[in-house]
Amino acid sequence: MTLVRAAWAHLVRCALMLAVAAPAFAHHSFAVYDHTKTMTVRGTVTRFQWTNPHAYLELDVKQPDGKTKHYSIELTSINMMQRVGWRSNMIKAGDQVTAVMAPILTGEPIGLGLEVTLADGTRRELPVPAAGSFKRTTETQ
């Protein structure tokens, strides 16, 4: 009986450890983004996704050759955004916005949003953890 009780206690401890560790597996770091430069994009909002675990801003950006390139910009958690005054209705499809982002290391049109200038001209920073580790540059797209 003691062996069964010990095995059961061990199983319960393992289950508790996994339950506590699960949220850590669900989150990712911002290491996939370039910390050595930023990119500024101005475009038309196609979607502002106010969801967990992170919000997203989808933009169509006109290129110098006249073509349109679609950018997907990851924002921080809506909980963190709400704490600094962001709201789900601040950006709508069709708005013209400017976003400063840290581009993804793969070169795809994806980035981590650091600040957004809204359609009304209001500049809003995003509460990115360790935002100071992203070197600001003047590259524009």
Secondary structure per residue as TSV (DSSP state, phi and psi in degrees):
chain	resnum	aa	ss	phi	psi
A	1	M	-	360.0	-35.8
A	2	T	H	-65.8	-39.4
A	3	L	H	-63.2	-41.4
A	4	V	H	-64.8	-42.8
A	5	R	H	-64.2	-41.1
A	6	A	H	-65.3	-41.9
A	7	A	H	-64.7	-41.5
A	8	W	H	-63.4	-43.0
A	9	A	H	-63.3	-39.9
A	10	H	H	-65.0	-41.9
A	11	L	H	-61.7	-42.6
A	12	V	H	-64.7	-42.5
A	13	R	H	-61.5	-43.3
A	14	C	H	-63.2	-42.7
A	15	A	H	-62.9	-40.1
A	16	L	H	-65.7	-40.9
A	17	M	H	-63.5	-42.1
A	18	L	H	-65.5	-39.3
A	19	A	H	-64.7	-38.2
A	20	V	H	-73.2	-35.2
A	21	A	H	-80.3	-20.6
A	22	A	H	-55.3	-45.1
A	23	P	H	-61.0	-31.3
A	24	A	H	-66.7	-34.9
A	25	F	H	-70.6	-28.0
A	26	A	H	-76.0	-20.5
A	27	H	-	-101.1	149.2
A	28	H	-	-119.9	164.6
A	29	S	-	-92.5	174.0
A	30	F	S	-95.1	20.3
A	31	A	T	-67.5	-17.0
A	32	V	T	-76.8	-7.3
A	33	Y	B	-102.6	148.3
A	34	D	-	-72.8	118.4
A	35	H	S	-88.7	-2.5
A	36	T	S	-97.3	-8.0
A	37	K	-	-157.4	160.9
A	38	T	-	-124.0	165.3
A	39	M	E	-133.5	137.4
A	40	T	E	-107.6	127.0
A	41	V	E	-124.6	139.7
A	42	R	E	-122.2	128.0
A	43	G	E	-165.0	-171.4
A	44	T	E	-98.4	129.3
A	45	V	E	-69.8	126.4
A	46	T	E	-99.6	-25.3
A	47	R	E	-164.6	137.2
A	48	F	E	-117.7	106.9
A	49	Q	E	-98.3	107.9
A	50	W	-	-97.1	82.1
A	51	T	-	-136.8	162.5
A	52	N	S	-92.5	147.3
A	53	P	S	-84.5	-14.4
A	54	H	-	-139.0	150.4
A	55	A	-	-83.4	160.8
A	56	Y	E	-136.4	145.6
A	57	L	E	-119.6	121.3
A	58	E	E	-106.3	126.3
A	59	L	E	-128.9	141.3
A	60	D	E	-101.4	121.8
A	61	V	E	-117.0	123.3
A	62	K	E	-71.5	132.6
A	63	Q	-	-93.8	162.2
A	64	P	T	-55.8	-29.7
A	65	D	T	-84.0	4.7
A	66	G	S	92.6	-14.1
A	67	K	-	-76.4	163.6
A	68	T	E	-109.9	133.9
A	69	K	E	-115.5	133.2
A	70	H	E	-90.6	129.3
A	71	Y	E	-113.7	139.1
A	72	S	E	-114.2	120.2
A	73	I	E	-116.2	117.0
A	74	E	E	-78.9	133.6
A	75	L	-	-109.0	-179.0
A	76	T	-	-82.3	-171.5
A	77	S	-	-68.6	148.9
A	78	I	H	-65.7	-28.6
A	79	N	H	-61.1	-49.0
A	80	M	H	-65.8	-38.8
A	81	M	H	-64.8	-42.3
A	82	Q	H	-62.1	-36.0
A	83	R	H	-61.9	-27.4
A	84	V	T	-106.0	16.4
A	85	G	T	101.6	0.4
A	86	W	-	-71.5	147.8
A	87	R	-	-135.3	156.4
A	88	S	T	-65.5	-20.7
A	89	N	T	-100.9	12.4
A	90	M	S	-75.4	-25.2
A	91	I	-	-130.1	135.2
A	92	K	-	-128.4	154.8
A	93	A	T	-55.7	135.4
A	94	G	T	98.7	-19.0
A	95	D	-	-64.8	145.3
A	96	Q	E	-95.1	119.4
A	97	V	E	-131.9	162.2
A	98	T	E	-120.3	131.4
A	99	A	E	-124.9	135.8
A	100	V	E	-100.1	127.2
A	101	M	E	-138.9	156.5
A	102	A	E	-92.5	117.5
A	103	P	E	-69.2	153.0
A	104	I	B	-70.8	148.9
A	105	L	T	-66.3	-20.8
A	106	T	T	-77.4	-11.9
A	107	G	-	88.9	-3.6
A	108	E	S	-68.3	162.9
A	109	P	S	-78.8	63.5
A	110	I	E	-134.3	145.2
A	111	G	E	-156.3	171.7
A	112	L	E	-102.8	119.4
A	113	G	E	-68.7	129.8
A	114	L	E	-109.2	-32.9
A	115	E	E	-159.2	155.3
A	116	V	E	-135.7	133.4
A	117	T	E	-98.6	116.5
A	118	L	-	-72.7	171.3
A	119	A	T	-58.2	-31.0
A	120	D	T	-86.0	4.3
A	121	G	S	92.5	-4.8
A	122	T	-	-71.9	127.3
A	123	R	E	-94.4	126.0
A	124	R	E	-124.6	123.5
A	125	E	E	-81.9	156.1
A	126	L	-	-105.9	140.1
A	127	P	-	-78.8	67.7
A	128	V	-	-80.3	125.7
A	129	P	T	-58.4	136.8
A	130	A	T	57.9	39.0
A	131	A	G	-57.6	-28.3
A	132	G	G	-67.8	-13.9
A	133	S	G	-80.3	-7.2
A	134	F	S	-96.0	115.3
A	135	K	-	-74.5	123.6
A	136	R	-	-78.6	128.1
A	137	T	-	-128.0	176.9
A	138	T	-	-108.6	19.8
A	139	E	E	-64.8	128.7
A	140	T	E	-121.9	144.4
A	141	Q	-	-124.3	360.0
